């Protein structure tokens, strides 16, 4: 599935991913490919992005908030204060603050 994470300042992440775990207002939940369409509000917490490979990803100053997890280099993390998500047709868009 394709994931795009957008903040008020910039696009923080944009790539194909295997799965995404987000901090929902009623607890964490995970989305995989072919997930049913969903719109939800996110609470403060950490987004966990499971990638197949990081060879195509760029880690620069603009994308500095997205960091590889210490114990698993295929998992990227991003801390957010709040946000919303929309999943439809294997495209997940996260508007994060």
N, CA, C and O atoms as a printed pandas DataFrame, in Angstrom:
     atom_number atom_name residue_name chain_id  residue_number  x_coord  y_coord  z_coord
0              1         N          UNK        A               1    0.845   -1.168    0.000
1              2        CA          UNK        A               1    0.000    0.000    0.000
2              3         C          UNK        A               1    0.890    1.231    0.000
3              4         O          UNK        A               1    2.064    1.164    0.365
4              5         N          UNK        A               2    0.323    2.348   -0.410
5              6        CA          UNK        A               2    1.071    3.595   -0.504
6              7         C          UNK        A               2    0.726    4.470    0.689
7              8         O          UNK        A               2   -0.447    4.674    1.002
8              9         N          UNK        A               3    1.760    4.990    1.358
9             10        CA          UNK        A               3    1.585    5.847    2.532
10            11         C          UNK        A               3    2.147    7.229    2.254
11            12         O          UNK        A               3    3.243    7.382    1.716
12            13         N          UNK        A               4    1.365    8.231    2.636
13            14        CA          UNK        A               4    1.827    9.614    2.564
14            15         C          UNK        A               4    1.527   10.274    3.905
15            16         O          UNK        A               4    0.385   10.263    4.365
16            17         N          UNK        A               5    2.553   10.849    4.531
17            18        CA          UNK        A               5    2.383   11.567    5.794
18            19         C          UNK        A               5    2.685   13.029    5.529
19            20         O          UNK        A               5    3.774   13.383    5.077
20            21         N          UNK        A               6    1.703   13.876    5.819
21            22        CA          UNK        A               6    1.813   15.301    5.533
22            23         C          UNK        A               6    1.653   16.089    6.828
23            24         O          UNK        A               6    0.746   15.823    7.617
24            25         N          UNK        A               7    2.544   17.065    7.045
25            26        CA          UNK        A               7    2.421   17.983    8.172
26            27         C          UNK        A               7    2.110   19.362    7.603
27            28         O          UNK        A               7    2.149   19.544    6.386
28            29         N          UNK        A               8    1.801   20.338    8.457
29            30        CA          UNK        A               8    1.564   21.687    7.932
30            31         C          UNK        A               8    2.788   22.273    7.216
31            32         O          UNK        A               8    2.646   23.151    6.366
32            33         N          UNK        A               9    3.982   21.791    7.556
33            34        CA          UNK        A               9    5.207   22.322    6.973
34            35         C          UNK        A               9    5.616   21.634    5.678
35            36         O          UNK        A               9    6.129   22.290    4.772
36            37         N          UNK        A              10    5.396   20.302    5.571
37            38        CA          UNK        A              10    5.931   19.567    4.425
38            39         C          UNK        A              10    5.372   18.149    4.370
39            40         O          UNK        A              10    4.687   17.699    5.288
40            41         N          UNK        A              11    5.674   17.464    3.291
41            42        CA          UNK        A              11    5.404   16.026    3.197
42            43         C          UNK        A              11    6.558   15.321    3.892
43            44         O          UNK        A              11    7.705   15.428    3.458
44            45         N          UNK        A              12    6.260   14.595    4.975
45            46        CA          UNK        A              12    7.299   13.953    5.782
46            47         C          UNK        A              12    7.693   12.580    5.261
47            48         O          UNK        A              12    8.828   12.142    5.445
48            49         N          UNK        A              13    6.749   11.899    4.608
49            50        CA          UNK        A              13    7.017   10.540    4.147
50            51         C          UNK        A              13    6.100   10.239    2.980
51            52         O          UNK        A              13    4.932   10.628    2.984
52            53         N          UNK        A              14    6.627    9.544    1.976
53            54        CA          UNK        A              14    5.836    9.186    0.812
54            55         C          UNK        A              14    6.479    7.973    0.159
55            56         O          UNK        A              14    7.521    8.091   -0.485
56            57         N          UNK        A              15    5.849    6.782    0.328
57            58        CA          UNK        A              15    6.451    5.558   -0.198
58            59         C          UNK        A              15    5.499    4.381   -0.071
59            60         O          UNK        A              15    4.498    4.458    0.640
60            61         N          UNK        A              16    5.810    3.301   -0.757
61            62        CA          UNK        A              16    5.127    2.023   -0.578
62            63         C          UNK        A              16    5.567    1.429    0.757
63            64         O          UNK        A              16    6.747    1.494    1.103
64            65         N          UNK        A              17    4.633    0.850    1.509
65            66        CA          UNK        A              17    4.935    0.241    2.802
66            67         C          UNK        A              17    4.189   -1.081    2.933
67            68         O          UNK        A              17    3.264   -1.363    2.171
68            69         N          UNK        A              18    4.604   -1.893    3.915
69            70        CA          UNK        A              18    3.933   -3.170    4.178
70            71         C          UNK        A              18    2.754   -3.001    5.118
71            72         O          UNK        A              18    1.696   -3.593    4.901
72            73         N          UNK        A              19    2.926   -2.187    6.178
73            74        CA          UNK        A              19    1.853   -1.941    7.134
74            75         C          UNK        A              19    2.157   -0.676    7.929
75            76         O          UNK        A              19    3.285   -0.181    7.942
76            77         N          UNK        A              20    1.116   -0.165    8.592
77            78        CA          UNK        A              20    1.259    1.047    9.399
78            79         C          UNK        A              20    0.462    0.867   10.683
79            80         O          UNK        A              20   -0.691    0.438   10.643
80            81         N          UNK        A              21    1.075    1.194   11.831
81            82        CA          UNK        A              21    0.395    1.178   13.121
82            83         C          UNK        A              21    0.268    2.630   13.569
83            84         O          UNK        A              21    1.254    3.367   13.609
84            85         N          UNK        A              22   -0.958    3.032   13.907
85            86        CA          UNK        A              22   -1.211    4.428   14.292
86            87         C          UNK        A              22   -1.869    4.495   15.659
87            88         O          UNK        A              22   -2.546    3.555   16.075
88            89         N          UNK        A              23   -1.666    5.635   16.377
89            90        CA          UNK        A              23   -2.290    5.810   17.696
90            91         C          UNK        A              23   -3.704    6.397   17.557
91            92         O          UNK        A              23   -3.866    7.617   17.511
92            93         N          UNK        A              24   -4.705    5.546   17.491
93            94        CA          UNK        A              24   -6.086    6.003   17.417
94            95         C          UNK        A              24   -6.560    6.546   18.753
95            96         O          UNK        A              24   -5.899    6.351   19.773
96            97         N          UNK        A              25   -7.690    7.219   18.757
97            98        CA          UNK        A              25   -8.195    7.784   20.011
98            99         C          UNK        A              25   -8.663    6.705   20.983
99           100         O          UNK        A              25   -8.777    6.957   22.182
100          101         N          UNK        A              26   -8.936    5.498   20.469
101          102        CA          UNK        A              26   -9.326    4.376   21.337
102          103         C          UNK        A              26   -8.239    3.310   21.414
103          104         O          UNK        A              26   -8.516    2.169   21.785
104          105         N          UNK        A              27   -7.011    3.668   21.068
105          106        CA          UNK        A              27   -5.898    2.724   21.115
106          107         C          UNK        A              27   -5.258    2.544   19.755
107          108         O          UNK        A              27   -5.784    2.994   18.738
108          109         N          UNK        A              28   -4.111    1.878   19.752
109          110        CA          UNK        A              28   -3.384    1.641   18.500
110          111         C          UNK        A              28   -4.155    0.687   17.607
111          112         O          UNK        A              28   -4.844   -0.216   18.082
112          113         N          UNK        A              29   -4.025    0.906   16.285
113          114        CA          UNK        A              29   -4.537   -0.066   15.327
114          115         C          UNK        A              29   -3.643   -0.092   14.105
115          116         O          UNK        A              29   -2.945    0.876   13.801
116          117         N          UNK        A              30   -3.678   -1.223   13.407
117          118        CA          UNK        A              30   -2.786   -1.467   12.286
118          119         C          UNK        A              30   -3.574   -1.578   10.995
119          120         O          UNK        A              30   -4.686   -2.106   10.974
120          121         N          UNK        A              31   -2.987   -1.076    9.919
121          122        CA          UNK        A              31   -3.583   -1.194    8.596
122          123         C          UNK        A              31   -2.608   -1.907    7.669
123          124         O          UNK        A              31   -1.421   -1.585    7.622
124          125         N          UNK        A              32   -3.132   -2.881    6.935
125          126        CA          UNK        A              32   -2.359   -3.633    5.956
126          127         C          UNK        A              32   -2.924   -3.343    4.570
127          128         O          UNK        A              32   -3.925   -2.639    4.437
128          129         N          UNK        A              33   -2.285   -3.882    3.545
129          130        CA          UNK        A              33   -2.809   -3.738    2.187
130          131         C          UNK        A              33   -4.236   -4.253    2.123
131          132         O          UNK        A              33   -4.595   -5.206    2.814
132          133         N          UNK        A              34   -5.044   -3.619    1.291
133          134        CA          UNK        A              34   -6.448   -3.966    1.069
134          135         C          UNK        A              34   -7.330   -3.774    2.299
135          136         O          UNK        A              34   -8.379   -4.406    2.415
136          137         N          UNK        A              35   -6.912   -2.910    3.212
137          138        CA          UNK        A              35   -7.732   -2.576    4.375
138          139         C          UNK        A              35   -9.010   -1.893    3.898
139          140         O          UNK        A              35   -9.000   -1.194    2.885
140          141         N          UNK        A              36  -10.078   -2.087    4.604
141          142        CA          UNK        A              36  -11.343   -1.422    4.278
142          143         C          UNK        A              36  -11.161    0.092    4.371
143          144         O          UNK        A              36  -10.345    0.568    5.160
144          145         N          UNK        A              37  -11.909    0.851    3.575
145          146        CA          UNK        A              37  -11.820    2.314    3.677
146          147         C          UNK        A              37  -12.122    2.770    5.103
147          148         O          UNK        A              37  -13.020    2.248    5.764
148          149         N          UNK        A              38  -11.349    3.757    5.561
149          150        CA          UNK        A              38  -11.514    4.250    6.922
150          151         C          UNK        A              38  -11.091    5.715    6.997
151          152         O          UNK        A              38  -10.180    6.147    6.290
152          153         N          UNK        A              39  -11.753    6.460    7.849
153          154        CA          UNK        A              39  -11.350    7.812    8.224
154          155         C          UNK        A              39  -11.366    7.826    9.742
155          156         O          UNK        A              39  -12.343    7.397   10.356
156          157         N          UNK        A              40  -10.289    8.316   10.356
157          158        CA          UNK        A              40  -10.207    8.279   11.810
158          159         C          UNK        A              40   -9.372    9.450   12.325
159          160         O          UNK        A              40   -8.584   10.047   11.591
160          161         N          UNK        A              41   -9.567    9.759   13.599
161          162        CA          UNK        A              41   -8.786   10.784   14.292
162          163         C          UNK        A              41   -7.668   10.092   15.061
163          164         O          UNK        A              41   -7.874    9.025   15.639
164          165         N          UNK        A              42   -6.498   10.692   15.067
165          166        CA          UNK        A              42   -5.357   10.147   15.790
166          167         C          UNK        A              42   -5.078   10.974   17.027
167          168         O          UNK        A              42   -5.333   12.177   17.061
168          169         N          UNK        A              43   -4.548   10.308   18.042
169          170        CA          UNK        A              43   -4.163   10.995   19.271
170          171         C          UNK        A              43   -2.644   11.081   19.344
171          172         O          UNK        A              43   -1.950   10.621   18.437
172          173         N          UNK        A              44   -2.133   11.660   20.406
173          174        CA          UNK        A              44   -0.687   11.764   20.590
174          175         C          UNK        A              44   -0.092   10.369   20.706
175          176         O          UNK        A              44   -0.635    9.507   21.396
176          177         N          UNK        A              45    1.022   10.157   20.026
177          178        CA          UNK        A              45    1.674    8.853   20.066
178          179         C          UNK        A              45    2.674    8.702   18.942
179          180         O          UNK        A              45    3.180    9.684   18.399
180          181         N          UNK        A              46    2.952    7.450   18.601
181          182        CA          UNK        A              46    3.960    7.144   17.594
182          183         C          UNK        A              46    3.353    6.352   16.445
183          184         O          UNK        A              46    2.661    5.355   16.657
184          185         N          UNK        A              47    3.621    6.807   15.232
185          186        CA          UNK        A              47    3.261    6.052   14.039
186          187         C          UNK        A              47    4.412    5.100   13.763
187          188         O          UNK        A              47    5.573    5.509   13.778
188          189         N          UNK        A              48    4.102    3.826   13.510
189          190        CA          UNK        A              48    5.127    2.825   13.184
190          191         C          UNK        A              48    4.881    2.369   11.752
191          192         O          UNK        A              48    3.807    1.869   11.421
192          193         N          UNK        A              49    5.888    2.549   10.914
193          194        CA          UNK        A              49    5.799    2.228    9.497
194          195         C          UNK        A              49    6.665    1.012    9.228
195          196         O          UNK        A              49    7.877    1.054    9.442
196          197         N          UNK        A              50    6.054   -0.078    8.760
197          198        CA          UNK        A              50    6.797   -1.290    8.434
198          199         C          UNK        A              50    7.091   -1.291    6.940
199          200         O          UNK        A              50    6.180   -1.330    6.114
200          201         N          UNK        A              51    8.379   -1.248    6.606
201          202        CA          UNK        A              51    8.809   -1.211    5.215
202          203         C          UNK        A              51    9.469   -2.525    4.834
203          204         O          UNK        A              51    9.974   -3.255    5.686
204          205         N          UNK        A              52    9.456   -2.809    3.553
205          206        CA          UNK        A              52   10.141   -4.006    3.056
206          207         C          UNK        A              52   11.643   -3.744    2.966
207          208         O          UNK        A              52   12.465   -4.626    3.215
208          209         N          UNK        A              53   11.973   -2.503    2.601
209          210        CA          UNK        A              53   13.368   -2.109    2.436
210          211         C          UNK        A              53   13.463   -0.592    2.620
211          212         O          UNK        A              53   12.513    0.138    2.336
212          213         N          UNK        A              54   14.605   -0.137    3.093
213          214        CA          UNK        A              54   14.812    1.304    3.238
214          215         C          UNK        A              54   15.770    1.851    2.198
215          216         O          UNK        A              54   16.136    3.025    2.257
216          217         N          UNK        A              55   16.182    1.024    1.246
217          218        CA          UNK        A              55   17.198    1.448    0.287
218          219         C          UNK        A              55   16.751    2.629   -0.568
219          220         O          UNK        A              55   17.588    3.407   -1.026
220          221         N          UNK        A              56   15.456    2.773   -0.788
221          222        CA          UNK        A              56   14.943    3.847   -1.639
222          223         C          UNK        A              56   14.533    5.094   -0.848
223          224         O          UNK        A              56   14.129    6.093   -1.443
224          225         N          UNK        A              57   14.632    5.049    0.475
225          226        CA          UNK        A              57   14.183    6.167    1.299
226          227         C          UNK        A              57   15.294    7.175    1.532
227          228         O          UNK        A              57   16.470    6.817    1.589
228          229         N          UNK        A              58   14.910    8.441    1.668
229          230        CA          UNK        A              58   15.865    9.521    1.915
230          231         C          UNK        A              58   15.645   10.037    3.331
231          232         O          UNK        A              58   14.530   10.410    3.694
232          233         N          UNK        A              59   16.712   10.059    4.131
233          234        CA          UNK        A              59   16.646   10.618    5.480
234          235         C          UNK        A              59   17.487   11.892    5.480
235          236         O          UNK        A              59   18.715   11.846    5.553
236          237         N          UNK        A              60   16.798   13.029    5.396
237          238        CA          UNK        A              60   17.489   14.307    5.377
238          239         C          UNK        A              60   16.868   15.227    6.417
239          240         O          UNK        A              60   16.037   14.800    7.219
240          241         N          UNK        A              61   17.272   16.485    6.401
241          242        CA          UNK        A              61   16.788   17.433    7.400
242          243         C          UNK        A              61   15.271   17.612    7.339
243          244         O          UNK        A              61   14.621   17.737    8.377
244          245         N          UNK        A              62   14.703   17.627    6.131
245          246        CA          UNK        A              62   13.262   17.795    5.970
246          247         C          UNK        A              62   12.491   16.621    6.555
247          248         O          UNK        A              62   11.429   16.804    7.150
248          249         N          UNK        A              63   13.026   15.414    6.385
249          250        CA          UNK        A              63   12.354   14.202    6.853
250          251         C          UNK        A              63   12.933   13.712    8.174
251          252         O          UNK        A              63   12.786   12.538    8.512
252          253         N          UNK        A              64   13.586   14.590    8.923
253          254        CA          UNK        A              64   14.316   14.222   10.129
254          255         C          UNK        A              64   13.477   13.622   11.241
255          256         O          UNK        A              64   14.013   12.923   12.101
256          257         N          UNK        A              65   12.166   13.877   11.249
257          258        CA          UNK        A              65   11.321   13.334   12.308
258          259         C          UNK        A              65   10.998   11.859   12.102
259          260         O          UNK        A              65   10.590   11.181   13.046
260          261         N          UNK        A              66   11.173   11.351   10.883
261          262        CA          UNK        A              66   10.942    9.930   10.593
262          263         C          UNK        A              66   12.277    9.224   10.787
263          264         O          UNK        A              66   13.231    9.466   10.048
264          265         N          UNK        A              67   12.338    8.340   11.797
265          266        CA          UNK        A              67   13.609    7.696   12.138
266          267         C          UNK        A              67   13.452    6.176   12.199
267          268         O          UNK        A              67   12.392    5.674   12.575
268          269         N          UNK        A              68   14.508    5.443   11.829
269          270        CA          UNK        A              68   14.460    3.979   11.963
270          271         C          UNK        A              68   14.396    3.584   13.437
271          272         O          UNK        A              68   15.024    4.216   14.287
272          273         N          UNK        A              69   13.630    2.532   13.728
273          274        CA          UNK        A              69   13.525    2.015   15.091
274          275         C          UNK        A              69   14.843    1.346   15.451
275          276         O          UNK        A              69   15.445    0.678   14.611
276          277         N          UNK        A              70   15.295    1.516   16.676
277          278        CA          UNK        A              70   16.613    1.034   17.097
278          279         C          UNK        A              70   16.781   -0.476   16.951
279          280         O          UNK        A              70   17.842   -0.934   16.528
280          281         N          UNK        A              71   15.754   -1.260   17.292
281          282        CA          UNK        A              71   15.896   -2.716   17.288
282          283         C          UNK        A              71   15.450   -3.389   15.997
283          284         O          UNK        A              71   15.596   -4.605   15.873
284          285         N          UNK        A              72   14.908   -2.642   15.024
285          286        CA          UNK        A              72   14.464   -3.232   13.758
286          287         C          UNK        A              72   14.559   -2.172   12.671
287          288         O          UNK        A              72   13.752   -1.243   12.641
288          289         N          UNK        A              73   15.536   -2.300   11.776
289          290        CA          UNK        A              73   15.751   -1.263   10.777
290          291         C          UNK        A              73   14.699   -1.240    9.667
291          292         O          UNK        A              73   14.745   -0.362    8.805
292          293         N          UNK        A              74   13.765   -2.173    9.667
293          294        CA          UNK        A              74   12.664   -2.135    8.692
294          295         C          UNK        A              74   11.447   -1.392    9.235
295          296         O          UNK        A              74   10.441   -1.250    8.541
296          297         N          UNK        A              75   11.542   -0.920   10.472
297          298        CA          UNK        A              75   10.448   -0.172   11.093
298          299         C          UNK        A              75   10.889    1.273   11.296
299          300         O          UNK        A              75   11.913    1.544   11.924
300          301         N          UNK        A              76   10.090    2.203   10.747
301          302        CA          UNK        A              76   10.335    3.623   10.928
302          303         C          UNK        A              76    9.320    4.162   11.915
303          304         O          UNK        A              76    8.194    3.669   11.975
304          305         N          UNK        A              77    9.702    5.168   12.691
305          306        CA          UNK        A              77    8.777    5.748   13.663
306          307         C          UNK        A              77    8.685    7.259   13.458
307          308         O          UNK        A              77    9.622    7.905   12.988
308          309         N          UNK        A              78    7.524    7.797   13.828
309          310        CA          UNK        A              78    7.283    9.225   13.770
310          311         C          UNK        A              78    6.364    9.589   14.921
311          312         O          UNK        A              78    5.252    9.070   15.016
312          313         N          UNK        A              79    6.819   10.477   15.797
313          314        CA          UNK        A              79    5.991   10.932   16.919
314          315         C          UNK        A              79    5.078   12.058   16.439
315          316         O          UNK        A              79    5.511   12.963   15.726
316          317         N          UNK        A              80    3.794   11.985   16.848
317          318        CA          UNK        A              80    2.830   13.020   16.479
318          319         C          UNK        A              80    2.078   13.492   17.717
319          320         O          UNK        A              80    2.014   12.787   18.724
320          321         N          UNK        A              81    1.515   14.684   17.631
321          322        CA          UNK        A              81    0.669   15.210   18.706
322          323         C          UNK        A              81   -0.796   14.881   18.454
323          324         O          UNK        A              81   -1.557   14.637   19.391
324          325         N          UNK        A              82   -1.182   14.875   17.191
325          326        CA          UNK        A              82   -2.553   14.551   16.793
326          327         C          UNK        A              82   -2.566   14.419   15.284
327          328         O          UNK        A              82   -1.551   14.635   14.621
328          329         N          UNK        A              83   -3.732   14.060   14.742
329          330        CA          UNK        A              83   -3.829   13.961   13.302
330          331         C          UNK        A              83   -5.101   13.270   12.861
331          332         O          UNK        A              83   -5.954   12.912   13.672
332          333         N          UNK        A              84   -5.206   13.092   11.562
333          334        CA          UNK        A              84   -6.315   12.348   10.973
334          335         C          UNK        A              84   -5.745   11.438    9.892
335          336         O          UNK        A              84   -4.683   11.704    9.329
336          337         N          UNK        A              85   -6.478   10.352    9.613
337          338        CA          UNK        A              85   -6.063    9.443    8.546
338          339         C          UNK        A              85   -7.239    9.170    7.628
339          340         O          UNK        A              85   -8.402    9.236    8.025
340          341         N          UNK        A              86   -6.896    8.860    6.389
341          342        CA          UNK        A              86   -7.888    8.370    5.439
342          343         C          UNK        A              86   -7.244    7.243    4.645
343          344         O          UNK        A              86   -6.169    7.413    4.071
344          345         N          UNK        A              87   -7.908    6.092    4.616
345          346        CA          UNK        A              87   -7.433    4.940    3.855
346          347         C          UNK        A              87   -8.497    4.618    2.819
347          348         O          UNK        A              87   -9.666    4.425    3.153
348          349         N          UNK        A              88   -8.076    4.561    1.540
349          350        CA          UNK        A              88   -9.000    4.225    0.470
350          351         C          UNK        A              88   -8.192    3.721   -0.727
351          352         O          UNK        A              88   -7.203    4.343   -1.114
352          353         N          UNK        A              89   -8.606    2.608   -1.307
353          354        CA          UNK        A              89   -7.946    2.038   -2.492
354          355         C          UNK        A              89   -6.443    1.856   -2.307
355          356         O          UNK        A              89   -5.658    2.219   -3.183
356          357         N          UNK        A              90   -6.046    1.298   -1.172
357          358        CA          UNK        A              90   -4.646    1.022   -0.859
358          359         C          UNK        A              90   -3.772    2.266   -0.788
359          360         O          UNK        A              90   -2.555    2.171   -0.948
360          361         N          UNK        A              91   -4.361    3.414   -0.555
361          362        CA          UNK        A              91   -3.596    4.643   -0.316
362          363         C          UNK        A              91   -3.994    5.189    1.036
363          364         O          UNK        A              91   -5.170    5.452    1.289
364          365         N          UNK        A              92   -3.015    5.359    1.902
365          366        CA          UNK        A              92   -3.222    5.866    3.246
366          367         C          UNK        A              92   -2.603    7.249    3.352
367          368         O          UNK        A              92   -1.405    7.412    3.123
368          369         N          UNK        A              93   -3.407    8.246    3.698
369          370        CA          UNK        A              93   -2.922    9.603    3.880
370          371         C          UNK        A              93   -3.075    9.962    5.362
371          372         O          UNK        A              93   -4.158    9.840    5.936
372          373         N          UNK        A              94   -1.980   10.404    5.962
373          374        CA          UNK        A              94   -2.003   10.844    7.358
374          375         C          UNK        A              94   -1.687   12.329    7.382
375          376         O          UNK        A              94   -0.644   12.762    6.893
376          377         N          UNK        A              95   -2.597   13.105    7.955
377          378        CA          UNK        A              95   -2.354   14.518    8.200
378          379         C          UNK        A              95   -1.940   14.633    9.650
379          380         O          UNK        A              95   -2.763   14.472   10.551
380          381         N          UNK        A              96   -0.665   14.912    9.881
381          382        CA          UNK        A              96   -0.104   14.859   11.236
382          383         C          UNK        A              96    0.295   16.232   11.727
383          384         O          UNK        A              96    0.698   17.106   10.959
384          385         N          UNK        A              97    0.170   16.395   13.042
385          386        CA          UNK        A              97    0.606   17.624   13.686
386          387         C          UNK        A              97    1.638   17.283   14.741
387          388         O          UNK        A              97    2.149   18.176   15.417
